[in-house]
Amino acid sequence: MTTIKRLTDTLSVAPQISEADLATLAAEGFRSVINNRPDGESADQPASAVLAAAAARAGLVYREIPVVSGQLQDAQVTAFGAALAELPAPTLAFCRTGTRSTTLWALDAARVRPVADVVQTAAEAGYDLGALRPRLEQARAAGPARQARNP
């Protein structure tokens, strides 16, 4: 099982998970999984369709919001925030290292939480988002796009 890092009471992030990990995640109490990794990023990565089928077998709700590394778009942040509001909690989001998933959460959370708190929460989970601070400040200035469930 991969290392899971908790960001909030209802959201954790992780590096790439395997098909076998999904039953374990369900047994640990997770109810939803968000895949933030595009298919084909590496040869050893399971296809999203394989993970979706395994998630369904384990009783987990599965959502795919792929983000190409270094090309995160505002629409993906909005989709991630909507997924957190819609999916049953707790949720596990994953990508190659957990950084993209953490970044999506941070940009969504910064709309309703102080940026310093968002950066600190990410740091406590082992993710340095200091370079993202200007974009987080922009998200904060834009304000809430929705009622956040996982701030």
C-alpha positions as CSV (number, residue, x, y, z in Angstrom):
1,M,0.0,0.0,0.0
2,T,1.2,3.4,-0.9
3,T,1.8,6.2,1.7
4,I,-1.3,8.2,2.4
5,K,-1.1,11.8,3.6
6,R,-4.1,13.5,5.3
7,L,-4.9,17.1,4.3
8,T,-8.3,17.5,5.9
9,D,-10.7,15.3,7.9
10,T,-12.3,14.3,4.6
11,L,-9.4,14.4,2.0
12,S,-6.1,12.5,1.8
13,V,-3.6,12.3,-1.0
14,A,-1.2,9.7,-2.2
15,P,1.2,8.7,-4.9
16,Q,0.1,6.2,-7.6
17,I,-2.1,3.5,-6.2
18,S,-2.5,0.0,-7.6
19,E,-5.6,-2.0,-8.5
20,A,-5.1,-4.1,-5.3
21,D,-4.9,-0.9,-3.1
22,L,-8.6,-0.1,-3.8
23,A,-10.0,-2.9,-1.6
24,T,-7.6,-1.8,1.2
25,L,-8.7,1.8,0.8
26,A,-12.3,0.8,1.1
27,A,-11.5,-1.3,4.2
28,E,-9.8,1.7,5.7
29,G,-13.0,3.7,5.4
30,F,-12.4,5.7,2.2
31,R,-15.6,6.1,0.2
32,S,-14.3,7.9,-2.9
33,V,-11.1,8.0,-5.1
34,I,-10.0,10.8,-7.5
35,N,-7.4,10.0,-10.1
36,N,-5.4,13.1,-11.1
37,R,-3.0,11.2,-13.3
38,P,-3.5,11.0,-17.1
39,D,-3.3,7.5,-18.6
40,G,0.0,6.5,-20.2
41,E,2.2,8.8,-18.1
42,S,4.5,5.9,-17.3
43,A,4.6,2.2,-18.4
44,D,4.1,0.8,-15.0
45,Q,0.9,2.8,-14.3
46,P,-2.4,1.0,-14.3
47,A,-5.0,2.4,-16.7
48,S,-7.8,4.5,-15.3
49,A,-10.4,2.1,-16.6
50,V,-8.8,-0.8,-14.7
51,L,-8.7,1.3,-11.5
52,A,-12.3,2.4,-12.0
53,A,-13.5,-1.2,-12.3
54,A,-11.5,-2.2,-9.2
55,A,-12.9,0.8,-7.3
56,A,-16.5,-0.3,-8.2
57,R,-15.8,-3.8,-7.1
58,A,-14.6,-2.4,-3.7
59,G,-17.6,-0.2,-3.4
60,L,-15.8,3.1,-4.0
61,V,-16.9,6.0,-6.1
62,Y,-14.3,6.8,-8.7
63,R,-13.7,10.1,-10.5
64,E,-11.0,10.9,-13.0
65,I,-9.6,14.5,-13.3
66,P,-6.4,14.0,-15.2
67,V,-3.7,16.8,-14.9
68,V,-0.6,16.7,-17.1
69,S,2.3,17.6,-14.9
70,G,3.1,21.3,-15.1
71,Q,-0.1,22.1,-17.0
72,L,-2.8,22.5,-14.3
73,Q,-5.8,24.5,-15.5
74,D,-8.4,26.5,-13.6
75,A,-11.1,24.2,-15.0
76,Q,-9.4,21.2,-13.3
77,V,-9.4,23.1,-10.0
78,T,-13.1,23.8,-10.4
79,A,-13.8,20.1,-11.3
80,F,-11.7,19.0,-8.3
81,G,-13.6,21.3,-6.0
82,A,-16.9,20.1,-7.4
83,A,-15.9,16.5,-7.0
84,L,-15.0,17.1,-3.3
85,A,-18.4,18.6,-2.8
86,E,-20.3,15.8,-4.6
87,L,-18.4,12.6,-3.7
88,P,-19.0,10.7,-0.5
89,A,-16.2,11.4,2.1
90,P,-13.6,10.5,3.0
91,T,-11.9,10.8,-0.3
92,L,-8.4,9.8,-1.5
93,A,-6.9,11.8,-4.4
94,F,-3.8,10.5,-6.1
95,C,-1.3,11.2,-8.9
96,R,2.3,10.2,-9.4
97,T,3.6,11.7,-6.2
98,G,0.6,13.3,-4.6
99,T,1.7,16.8,-5.5
100,R,-0.8,17.5,-8.3
101,S,-3.6,16.3,-6.1
102,T,-2.4,18.5,-3.2
103,T,-2.1,21.5,-5.6
104,L,-5.6,21.0,-6.9
105,W,-6.9,20.9,-3.3
106,A,-4.8,24.0,-2.3
107,L,-6.1,26.1,-5.2
108,D,-9.6,25.2,-4.3
109,A,-9.2,25.6,-0.6
110,A,-7.4,29.0,-0.9
111,R,-10.8,30.4,-2.1
112,V,-12.1,30.0,1.4
113,R,-9.1,29.6,3.7
114,P,-6.1,31.9,4.4
115,V,-3.3,31.1,2.0
116,A,-0.8,30.7,4.9
117,D,-3.1,27.9,6.4
118,V,-3.3,26.1,3.0
119,V,0.5,26.2,2.5
120,Q,1.1,25.1,6.1
121,T,-1.4,22.2,5.7
122,A,0.3,21.0,2.5
123,A,3.8,21.4,4.2
124,E,2.6,19.3,7.2
125,A,1.7,16.5,4.7
126,G,5.2,16.8,3.0
127,Y,4.3,19.0,0.0
128,D,6.1,22.4,-0.5
129,L,3.7,24.7,-2.2
130,G,5.7,27.9,-1.6
131,A,6.3,28.5,-5.3
132,L,2.5,28.3,-5.8
133,R,1.8,31.2,-3.3
134,P,1.1,33.9,-6.0
135,R,-1.5,31.6,-7.7
136,L,-3.0,30.8,-4.3
137,E,-3.3,34.5,-3.5
138,Q,-5.1,35.0,-6.8
139,A,-7.5,32.2,-5.9
140,R,-8.1,33.8,-2.5
141,A,-8.8,37.2,-4.1
142,A,-11.3,35.6,-6.5
143,G,-13.2,34.2,-3.5
144,P,-15.3,31.1,-3.2
145,A,-16.7,29.6,-6.4
146,R,-18.8,27.2,-4.4
147,Q,-19.5,26.1,-0.8
148,A,-16.3,24.2,0.1
149,R,-16.9,20.9,1.9
150,N,-13.2,20.0,2.2
151,P,-11.5,23.3,3.1
